[in-house]
Amino acid sequence: MAGFEAGEGGLALIQRFDRTSEYLGAIDDRRERALAYFAAVNIPFSRQYEFNVALDQLFETDDATRLMAFVADCA
Protein backbone atom coordinates (compact mmCIF):
# COMPACT_ATOMS: atom_id res chain seq x y z
CA MET A 1 0.00 0.00 0.00
CA ALA A 2 1.33 3.41 -0.88
CA GLY A 3 2.63 5.38 2.08
CA PHE A 4 2.83 2.46 4.51
CA GLU A 5 5.77 0.27 5.37
CA ALA A 6 5.01 -3.43 5.26
CA GLY A 7 7.03 -4.07 8.40
CA GLU A 8 8.78 -7.30 9.27
CA GLY A 9 6.91 -10.13 7.56
CA GLY A 10 4.42 -7.63 6.18
CA LEU A 11 5.20 -8.38 2.56
CA ALA A 12 3.80 -11.89 2.93
CA LEU A 13 0.59 -10.48 4.43
CA ILE A 14 0.21 -7.97 1.60
CA GLN A 15 0.78 -10.70 -0.99
CA ARG A 16 -1.76 -12.97 0.68
CA PHE A 17 -4.30 -10.14 0.80
CA ASP A 18 -3.73 -9.42 -2.89
CA ARG A 19 -4.21 -13.11 -3.81
CA THR A 20 -7.37 -13.32 -1.70
CA SER A 21 -8.77 -10.14 -3.24
CA GLU A 22 -8.01 -11.43 -6.72
CA TYR A 23 -9.71 -14.75 -5.94
CA LEU A 24 -12.82 -13.07 -4.52
CA GLY A 25 -12.96 -10.70 -7.48
CA ALA A 26 -13.09 -13.66 -9.85
CA ILE A 27 -16.31 -14.98 -8.30
CA ASP A 28 -19.14 -13.66 -10.48
CA ASP A 29 -22.10 -14.42 -8.21
CA ARG A 30 -22.15 -11.73 -5.50
CA ARG A 31 -23.85 -14.07 -3.03
CA GLU A 32 -21.20 -16.71 -3.49
CA ARG A 33 -18.54 -14.02 -3.19
CA ALA A 34 -20.08 -12.77 0.08
CA LEU A 35 -20.15 -16.29 1.49
CA ALA A 36 -16.53 -16.86 0.50
CA TYR A 37 -15.53 -13.61 2.17
CA PHE A 38 -17.45 -14.21 5.37
CA ALA A 39 -16.10 -17.75 5.64
CA ALA A 40 -12.83 -16.09 6.65
CA VAL A 41 -14.44 -14.08 9.47
CA ASN A 42 -14.59 -15.65 12.92
CA ILE A 43 -18.31 -15.86 13.75
CA PRO A 44 -18.78 -16.98 17.37
CA PHE A 45 -20.96 -20.09 17.58
CA SER A 46 -23.19 -18.33 20.11
CA ARG A 47 -23.99 -15.70 17.46
CA GLN A 48 -24.46 -18.02 14.48
CA TYR A 49 -28.25 -17.52 14.41
CA GLU A 50 -27.81 -13.74 14.35
CA PHE A 51 -25.37 -14.11 11.44
CA ASN A 52 -27.80 -16.36 9.55
CA VAL A 53 -30.66 -13.87 9.97
CA ALA A 54 -28.47 -11.01 8.72
CA LEU A 55 -27.34 -13.14 5.77
CA ASP A 56 -30.96 -13.98 4.93
CA GLN A 57 -31.78 -10.27 4.94
CA LEU A 58 -28.92 -9.64 2.51
CA PHE A 59 -30.18 -12.30 0.11
CA GLU A 60 -33.81 -11.19 0.33
CA THR A 61 -33.30 -7.43 0.07
CA ASP A 62 -29.79 -6.93 -1.40
CA ASP A 63 -29.15 -4.73 1.66
CA ALA A 64 -25.99 -5.72 3.55
CA THR A 65 -26.34 -3.07 6.28
CA ARG A 66 -27.33 -5.50 9.03
CA LEU A 67 -24.74 -8.07 7.99
CA MET A 68 -21.91 -5.52 7.83
CA ALA A 69 -22.84 -4.15 11.25
CA PHE A 70 -22.82 -7.68 12.66
CA VAL A 71 -19.43 -8.52 11.16
CA ALA A 72 -17.98 -5.24 12.43
CA ASP A 73 -19.29 -6.09 15.90
CA CYS A 74 -17.53 -9.48 15.75
CA ALA A 75 -14.21 -7.91 14.80
N, C-alpha and C positions, 0 to 999 in steps of 0.2 A: 504494500500500500504506500502510496506517495506520502512522504513526510513522516513516516514512522519507521523506526528501526525494528527489525525482526527480533532482535535479542538472541540470546543463546538458544539454539534449537528452534528458533522461530521460523526459519526458512521451511522446515519440514511441515509446520502447522499451516503456513501460508499455501504451500503446495497441496496439502491435503484438502484445504478449504477450496482451492481452485478446482481440483478434480471433482470434489463433491458438487460444487456449483455447476460445473459442466455436465455432470451426470444428471442432476435434477433438471437442468435446462433442456435436456434431450427427451424428457418425458412429455409427450404431447398432451395427455389427458390431465387437466389441472387437478382433478380429484386424486388421481393416482400420484401425482407429484406432491400434493399436500400430505398424503399418507406416507410417502417415502421420506419426506422431510420430518414429519412428526414422529416417525419411528426412531429417530435419533435423539429425541427429547425424552428426558427421564420423567415419566408420568407416574406419580406415586399410586400404588395399587388402591389405596384408600380413596383416591380421587378419580378412579377409572370411569365410574358412572358419569361424573360431571364432564369429563373429557368426551365421552360418547355422546352426551346430549349436545354439547357444543359442536361436535363434528356433524351430528345430524342436522343441526341448524344451518351449518355451512352448506351442506349438500342440498337442503330444501330451499334455501333462500339466496344462495351465493353471497351471503354476508358472513365474513370471517371475524367480525368484531368480537363476539363472545369467545370464540376459539382463541384468538390472539391474546385477549385479556387473560384467559385461563393459562395459556402457555407462559406468558410473562409472569404470572403469579407463581408458577412452578419453578421459575428460574432462580 
